[in-house]
Amino acid sequence: MKRSIALLLLAMFTAGTFTACNTVRGAGQDVERAGEKVQEVAEDTGGTTDG
């Protein structure tokens, strides 16, 4: 359930940032920030690994 919520928030965040950025550089920065947030959420939830 937490993963679904995190993915939904990520999708909403990504959609919002892509409509806000006007340059390729800005898009790259937005994607980097989104990736950092995903990593933070993953670390906070202590997700499992498929190993």
N, CA, C and O atoms as CSV, one atom per row, in Angstrom:
chain,resi,resn,atom,element,x,y,z
A,1,MET,N,N,0.829,-1.197,0.000
A,1,MET,CA,C,0.000,0.000,0.000
A,1,MET,C,C,0.874,1.262,0.000
A,1,MET,O,O,0.600,2.218,-0.726
A,2,LYS,N,N,1.936,1.249,0.833
A,2,LYS,CA,C,2.817,2.413,0.872
A,2,LYS,C,C,3.481,2.640,-0.478
A,2,LYS,O,O,3.674,3.775,-0.914
A,3,ARG,N,N,3.829,1.527,-1.130
A,3,ARG,CA,C,4.473,1.656,-2.430
A,3,ARG,C,C,3.519,2.271,-3.445
A,3,ARG,O,O,3.925,3.103,-4.256
A,4,SER,N,N,2.260,1.868,-3.403
A,4,SER,CA,C,1.276,2.424,-4.327
A,4,SER,C,C,1.105,3.921,-4.105
A,4,SER,O,O,1.014,4.692,-5.060
A,5,ILE,N,N,1.064,4.319,-2.858
A,5,ILE,CA,C,0.926,5.743,-2.528
A,5,ILE,C,C,2.156,6.503,-3.005
A,5,ILE,O,O,2.038,7.587,-3.576
A,6,ALA,N,N,3.340,5.933,-2.769
A,6,ALA,CA,C,4.575,6.584,-3.189
A,6,ALA,C,C,4.618,6.733,-4.706
A,6,ALA,O,O,5.015,7.780,-5.217
A,7,LEU,N,N,4.214,5.692,-5.424
A,7,LEU,CA,C,4.214,5.771,-6.887
A,7,LEU,C,C,3.196,6.787,-7.397
A,7,LEU,O,O,3.457,7.499,-8.366
A,8,LEU,N,N,2.047,6.854,-6.749
A,8,LEU,CA,C,1.040,7.834,-7.132
A,8,LEU,C,C,1.560,9.252,-6.920
A,8,LEU,O,O,1.402,10.115,-7.784
A,9,LEU,N,N,2.179,9.485,-5.769
A,9,LEU,CA,C,2.742,10.808,-5.495
A,9,LEU,C,C,3.849,11.136,-6.481
A,9,LEU,O,O,3.959,12.274,-6.939
A,10,LEU,N,N,4.668,10.148,-6.809
A,10,LEU,CA,C,5.737,10.373,-7.780
A,10,LEU,C,C,5.164,10.747,-9.143
A,10,LEU,O,O,5.660,11.661,-9.801
A,11,ALA,N,N,4.127,10.044,-9.558
A,11,ALA,CA,C,3.499,10.344,-10.849
A,11,ALA,C,C,2.935,11.758,-10.863
A,11,ALA,O,O,3.092,12.484,-11.844
A,12,MET,N,N,2.284,12.146,-9.785
A,12,MET,CA,C,1.723,13.499,-9.710
A,12,MET,C,C,2.841,14.544,-9.710
A,12,MET,O,O,2.742,15.567,-10.387
A,13,PHE,N,N,3.899,14.281,-8.948
A,13,PHE,CA,C,5.031,15.199,-8.876
A,13,PHE,C,C,5.694,15.334,-10.243
A,13,PHE,O,O,6.015,16.438,-10.682
A,14,THR,N,N,5.894,14.198,-10.909
A,14,THR,CA,C,6.549,14.202,-12.215
A,14,THR,C,C,5.713,14.953,-13.242
A,14,THR,O,O,6.245,15.750,-14.016
A,15,ALA,N,N,4.423,14.706,-13.252
A,15,ALA,CA,C,3.548,15.406,-14.195
A,15,ALA,C,C,3.606,16.908,-13.960
A,15,ALA,O,O,3.649,17.688,-14.912
A,16,GLY,N,N,3.609,17.308,-12.714
A,16,GLY,CA,C,3.663,18.731,-12.385
A,16,GLY,C,C,4.979,19.369,-12.782
A,16,GLY,O,O,5.005,20.494,-13.283
A,17,THR,N,N,6.071,18.656,-12.560
A,17,THR,CA,C,7.370,19.249,-12.886
A,17,THR,C,C,7.611,19.301,-14.381
A,17,THR,O,O,8.228,20.250,-14.866
A,18,PHE,N,N,7.142,18.307,-15.129
A,18,PHE,CA,C,7.345,18.342,-16.573
A,18,PHE,C,C,6.540,19.459,-17.223
A,18,PHE,O,O,6.968,20.008,-18.238
A,19,THR,N,N,5.415,19.798,-16.676
A,19,THR,CA,C,4.656,20.903,-17.245
A,19,THR,C,C,5.260,22.240,-16.845
A,19,THR,O,O,5.006,23.256,-17.493
A,20,ALA,N,N,6.065,22.246,-15.773
A,20,ALA,CA,C,6.643,23.497,-15.296
A,20,ALA,C,C,7.992,23.809,-15.922
A,20,ALA,O,O,8.382,24.975,-15.975
A,21,CYS,N,N,8.711,22.809,-16.392
A,21,CYS,CA,C,10.053,23.081,-16.916
A,21,CYS,C,C,9.999,23.396,-18.406
A,21,CYS,O,O,9.247,22.783,-19.164
A,22,ASN,N,N,10.816,24.367,-18.805
A,22,ASN,CA,C,10.781,24.823,-20.197
A,22,ASN,C,C,12.009,24.431,-20.996
A,22,ASN,O,O,12.042,24.627,-22.211
A,23,THR,N,N,13.018,23.883,-20.339
A,23,THR,CA,C,14.247,23.536,-21.050
A,23,THR,C,C,14.647,22.105,-20.747
A,23,THR,O,O,14.167,21.510,-19.782
A,24,VAL,N,N,15.514,21.561,-21.559
A,24,VAL,CA,C,16.024,20.215,-21.331
A,24,VAL,C,C,16.798,20.168,-20.026
A,24,VAL,O,O,16.694,19.198,-19.275
A,25,ARG,N,N,17.561,21.192,-19.756
A,25,ARG,CA,C,18.324,21.251,-18.504
A,25,ARG,C,C,17.380,21.261,-17.315
A,25,ARG,O,O,17.615,20.565,-16.327
A,26,GLY,N,N,16.332,22.031,-17.401
A,26,GLY,CA,C,15.347,22.079,-16.320
A,26,GLY,C,C,14.676,20.729,-16.132
A,26,GLY,O,O,14.409,20.319,-15.002
A,27,ALA,N,N,14.403,20.037,-17.228
A,27,ALA,CA,C,13.795,18.710,-17.132
A,27,ALA,C,C,14.743,17.748,-16.442
A,27,ALA,O,O,14.319,16.944,-15.613
A,28,GLY,N,N,16.019,17.822,-16.777
A,28,GLY,CA,C,17.013,16.956,-16.139
A,28,GLY,C,C,17.094,17.199,-14.646
A,28,GLY,O,O,17.196,16.253,-13.864
A,29,GLN,N,N,17.049,18.442,-14.250
A,29,GLN,CA,C,17.077,18.767,-12.820
A,29,GLN,C,C,15.825,18.254,-12.122
A,29,GLN,O,O,15.897,17.744,-11.004
A,30,ASP,N,N,14.687,18.390,-12.778
A,30,ASP,CA,C,13.434,17.908,-12.199
A,30,ASP,C,C,13.452,16.391,-12.036
A,30,ASP,O,O,13.007,15.866,-11.016
A,31,VAL,N,N,13.969,15.688,-13.046
A,31,VAL,CA,C,14.048,14.232,-12.971
A,31,VAL,C,C,15.002,13.823,-11.851
A,31,VAL,O,O,14.738,12.863,-11.128
A,32,GLU,N,N,16.094,14.542,-11.710
A,32,GLU,CA,C,17.050,14.239,-10.644
A,32,GLU,C,C,16.397,14.419,-9.274
A,32,GLU,O,O,16.567,13.575,-8.394
A,33,ARG,N,N,15.659,15.500,-9.088
A,33,ARG,CA,C,14.965,15.727,-7.814
A,33,ARG,C,C,13.934,14.640,-7.545
A,33,ARG,O,O,13.799,14.170,-6.416
A,34,ALA,N,N,13.216,14.248,-8.576
A,34,ALA,CA,C,12.222,13.185,-8.411
A,34,ALA,C,C,12.905,11.888,-7.995
A,34,ALA,O,O,12.407,11.175,-7.124
A,35,GLY,N,N,14.036,11.582,-8.608
A,35,GLY,CA,C,14.784,10.389,-8.244
A,35,GLY,C,C,15.271,10.428,-6.814
A,35,GLY,O,O,15.260,9.414,-6.117
A,36,GLU,N,N,15.696,11.596,-6.380
A,36,GLU,CA,C,16.136,11.745,-4.989
A,36,GLU,C,C,14.978,11.506,-4.025
A,36,GLU,O,O,15.154,10.866,-2.988
A,37,LYS,N,N,13.808,12.013,-4.358
A,37,LYS,CA,C,12.633,11.811,-3.496
A,37,LYS,C,C,12.249,10.338,-3.434
A,37,LYS,O,O,11.905,9.825,-2.370
A,38,VAL,N,N,12.308,9.660,-4.578
A,38,VAL,CA,C,11.992,8.233,-4.601
A,38,VAL,C,C,12.986,7.477,-3.710
A,38,VAL,O,O,12.606,6.582,-2.955
A,39,GLN,N,N,14.248,7.850,-3.812
A,39,GLN,CA,C,15.263,7.194,-2.997
A,39,GLN,C,C,15.013,7.446,-1.513
A,39,GLN,O,O,15.155,6.531,-0.701
A,40,GLU,N,N,14.646,8.667,-1.152
A,40,GLU,CA,C,14.346,8.979,0.237
A,40,GLU,C,C,13.178,8.148,0.761
A,40,GLU,O,O,13.234,7.609,1.866
A,41,VAL,N,N,12.126,8.050,-0.039
A,41,VAL,CA,C,10.951,7.269,0.359
A,41,VAL,C,C,11.332,5.799,0.518
A,41,VAL,O,O,10.898,5.139,1.462
A,42,ALA,N,N,12.144,5.292,-0.408
A,42,ALA,CA,C,12.560,3.894,-0.330
A,42,ALA,C,C,13.364,3.636,0.938
A,42,ALA,O,O,13.190,2.605,1.588
A,43,GLU,N,N,14.234,4.561,1.287
A,43,GLU,CA,C,15.038,4.413,2.499
A,43,GLU,C,C,14.161,4.517,3.746
A,43,GLU,O,O,14.375,3.791,4.716
A,44,ASP,N,N,13.177,5.413,3.725
A,44,ASP,CA,C,12.290,5.599,4.872
A,44,ASP,C,C,11.403,4.390,5.119
A,44,ASP,O,O,11.136,4.031,6.266
A,45,THR,N,N,10.947,3.761,4.040
A,45,THR,CA,C,10.027,2.621,4.196
A,45,THR,C,C,10.772,1.334,4.480
A,45,THR,O,O,10.167,0.364,4.936
A,46,GLY,N,N,12.077,1.300,4.221
A,46,GLY,CA,C,12.852,0.091,4.465
A,46,GLY,C,C,12.355,-1.067,3.631
A,46,GLY,O,O,12.211,-2.184,4.126
A,47,GLY,N,N,12.093,-0.800,2.369
A,47,GLY,CA,C,11.536,-1.800,1.453
A,47,GLY,C,C,12.353,-3.076,1.394
A,47,GLY,O,O,13.502,-3.117,1.836
A,48,THR,N,N,11.755,-4.105,0.848
A,48,THR,CA,C,12.435,-5.386,0.722
A,48,THR,C,C,13.167,-5.447,-0.610
A,48,THR,O,O,12.884,-4.679,-1.530
A,49,THR,N,N,14.101,-6.363,-0.693
A,49,THR,CA,C,14.829,-6.567,-1.937
A,49,THR,C,C,14.513,-7.947,-2.476
A,49,THR,O,O,14.270,-8.886,-1.717
A,50,ASP,N,N,14.518,-8.055,-3.767
A,50,ASP,CA,C,14.286,-9.361,-4.406
A,50,ASP,C,C,15.648,-9.999,-4.623
A,50,ASP,O,O,16.324,-9.703,-5.608
A,51,GLY,N,N,16.045,-10.850,-3.733
A,51,GLY,CA,C,17.391,-11.392,-3.866
A,51,GLY,C,C,17.408,-12.799,-3.694
A,51,GLY,O,O,18.469,-13.418,-3.775
